Amino acid sequence: MSDPQQLASFSPTVRGAISRRVILAAVVATVCVVLANLLALQNPARIVLSQSADHSLSPLTKNVLGALTNDVRAVVLFDRQADLFEPVKNLLTEYERKSPRLKLELIDLAREPARAEEVQQELQMPLNSPENRVIFAANNTAKAISQSELSILDFSEFIDTREARRTHFAGEKLFTSAIVAVTEGRQTKVGFVTGHGEHKASDTGGQWGYSKFSNILQQKGLLLQEIPLAGTNSIPADCRLLIIAGPRTPYSRDELAKLREFVGTGGSLFTLFNFYSLQRPTGLEKFLADYDFEIGFNQVSDSKNEQSGQGGLLLVDDLGSHPITKPILGSRLQLLLPRSVAIPEAENDESPTVSILAHSSDAGQAVGQIRDNKGTVEMEGKIPLIAAKLHANDGQPPARLVVAGDSLFLGNSAIEAGANRDFASLAVNWLLEREHLLAIAPRTVTEYRIDLSRAEMTSITWLLLLVLPSGTLGLGLLWWRRQMKRS
């Protein structure tokens, strides 16, 4: 027989109180769910279901961090709602765990503007930069990496969607490069040869400007200088790399002698030609022939790999296995009417000393003496377009040379196309003997997309606002009713 006290606990008064509490709790829960969903719909927060691979560090980065003898500050000036904040924070946290010399500070630009301004003044960085960025500082030297540099974007669907998809996260490569730059103690000097109509590092123009390329060099911590060779001008003794980009007038014998002396003492040379100098040789063609580069007086076309609707724009995907091009195998360079950069046939079955970095497809044609849109076919098949050589010097360090048949592909209008930007960065690293940075590949971003139609979005909205709260309330009432019947 039931205990009278137990039955009394379920008297009508108690039952009524329990019922009111359950109903009130269910109503409050329903209201909270509805309000939360309404708030979410009015203030959507995009959650990216992606991963930039894992954040395990490359052996090179571990070596760089392990060799630090002075403190390096890493200041993350980021809005914490930005897509890249979490990948940046997680990666630099791994850096901090690996080396106690790395001092990490996270500053929210939206919530801590005063602290952000204070740090930038302390590090002597410009205050008017609106972009999220990471600043590395050591030895009274600071280097900033902006948010836009951290992603490698795919523009293949841009025309249709007006959106560029992030395919790689280049944080580790840029962060490690920045640490090396601020701890080296002094900047490496790179010269842009001027005086013959070359591209200028300071030019912000579209096709002919090289300001974006120069920004890449400055991001590496390099000191840029324009170097004229005419007259009594000389190449600075501390210059490690000369860039000759798209000359259009001839070099004098004296200027070529200065270049020969520079290469003979182990200096690196990055020479880029274009079709503007076809009718007027620059003298560099004969100069480079002494180093086994045969620069053609022609224009290379490729019926198989030309951009649709843009004659002369070649999509070059036949890349060599050289350290410069290995990291971008599977990508494509975009070149505009390039000249051929062939190599002489090796004698006595000797291995060629020049490495081809990029070929046309087997449908390539090199057409010379182009006048009135007509010319003679000089070469057919796979035609070399870019080449590199490690040149041995007697009693001096070896020189490194890269020669490209097109200079416009690194101009401001084209450098972001395809793998052009990556090629420029990799070529400079190799020319400056920074092979350790070639080993850090950008991390692939795996992205999961959910594409929903308008009708599906409407169904999901009603599910979140009505069906789920109502179902929860119904189950609660059903459970309560069963408990009442049992009592």
Residue, then its C-alpha position, 0 to 999 in steps of 0.5 A: m500500500s502506498d505511503p500517505q505522505q508520498l501521495a500527499s506530495f502530489s496533491p492538486t496544489v502541488r500538481g498545479a504548481i509543478s504544471r505552472r513551473v513546467i509550462l513557464a520553463a517551456v515557454v521561457a526556453t521557446v522564447c530564448v530559442v526563437l530570440a537566439n535564432l532571430l539574432a543569428l539571422q539578423n547578425p550572421a557569423r560565418i563559420v568556415l569549415s576548413q583546415s589549413a592542414d595541421h599546424s605542425l612546423s617544418p624542420l626548417t622552421k624548427n631549426v630557425l626557432g631553435a637557433l634564436t639567440n635574441d628575443v623576437r617579438a611577434v605582434v598580431l594586430f588582427d580583428r578577432q572576427a577575421d577569417l585568418f585570425e584563428p590560423v594565425k594565432n594557432l600557428l604562432t602559438e606553435y612558434e612560441r611553444k617551440s622557442p621561448r625567445l619568441k614573444l607573442e602578443l595578440i591585440d584586437l584592433a576592434r577592442e584595443p585600438a589604443r594598445a595597437e597604436e602604442v605598439q606601432q609607434e614603439l616599433q616605428m611602423p605606419l599607423n594608417s594601415p587599415e589592414n590586419r597584419v603581423i609584425f615581427a621585431a628584433n635588433n631594432t628592425a621590424k617587418a610587417i606581413s599583411q593579411s592579404e599576403l597570407s593567402i594564395l587565392d584561386f581566381s578561376e571562378f571569379i568571373d562567375t561568382r565574384e569571389a576568390r577561393r582561398t586554396h593555401f595558407a602561406g603563414e609559416k613561409l612568411f613568418t619564418s622568412a620574417i624572423v630570418a630577416v629581422t634577426e640577420g642584423r643587416q639587410t641584403k641589397v638588391g639592385f634594379v638596373t635603370g637607364h635603358g627603359e627597364h621596369k622600375a621598382s617604384d612604378t605603380g602603373g599597370q602593365w609596366g609597373y613593378s611596384k608589386f614585385s618590389n613589395i614582394l622583395q621588401q617583404k623578404g627584408l631586402l633593401l632595394q636600390e636603383i642602379p644606373l650603369a652608365g658613365t662612372n656609376s658602378i655596382p655597389a660592392d654589397c649588392r647581392l642581386l641585380i634585376i634587369a627587367g625588360p630593357r628596350t635600348p642597347y647596353s654599352r660595352d662598358e656597362l656589359a663589362k660591369l655586369r661581367e665583373f659582377v657575375g664573375t665575383g659571384g653576383s646573381l643576375f635576374t634578366l627578363f626580356n620582352f617583345y618590345s626589344l625584338q627590333r633593337p637588340t640590347g646587347l644582353e643577348k650576346f652577353l648571356a650567350d657566353y653563359d649558355f643562354e640563347i635568347g631568341f629574336n622571336q615571339v612564342s605562341d602556343s595554340k594548345n595553351e593560349q588563353s581563350g580570347q586573348g591572343g599571345l597570353l600563354l598558360v604555361d604548365d610545363l615546369g621543370s623540377h628545379p628548386i625554383t619550380k618544384p613548389i609550384l608544379g601543377s600550377r600555371l604561369q601566365l606569360l605574354l608573347p614571350r621570347s624563347v630562352a634556348i640552350p645550346e646542345a651539349e657536346n660529347d654527351e655532357s649534361p647541360t649546365v642550364s636548367i629549363l624552368a618553363h616550356s611551351s607545350d608541344a604545340g609551341q611555335a617561335v616566330g621571328q622577323i615579325r612584320d605586318n603580322k607575318g614572320t618565319v617559324e624558327m622553332e616548333g614543339k616544346i620551346p624553352l621560355i625561362a631558364a636558370k644556371l649555377h655558373a662556376n667561377d674560377g677562384q670566386p663563388p659561383a654565380r646564379l642566373v635566371v633568364a625569362g623571355d617575358s618581363l610583363f608577367l611580373g608587372n602589376s597587371a599580371i603578377e597576381a595571375g596564376a603562379n606568377r607571384d609565387f615564381a617571382s618569390l621562389a626565383v629570388n630566394w634561389l638567386l639569393e641562396r635562400e634555399h632553406l625558404l624554398a622548403i616551406a610549402p604553403r599549407t593546403v586549405t581543405e574547404y567544405r561547402i554547403d550550397l543551399s537554394r532559397a527554398e532550402m534556406t526557408s525550410i531551415t529557417w522555419l525548422l529552427l524557429l518553429v519546428l524544433p522549439s515546438g517539438t521540444l515543448g511537445l516532448g516536455l508536455l508529453w513527459w509531464r502528462r505521463q508523469m501525472k498519469r503514473s502518480 
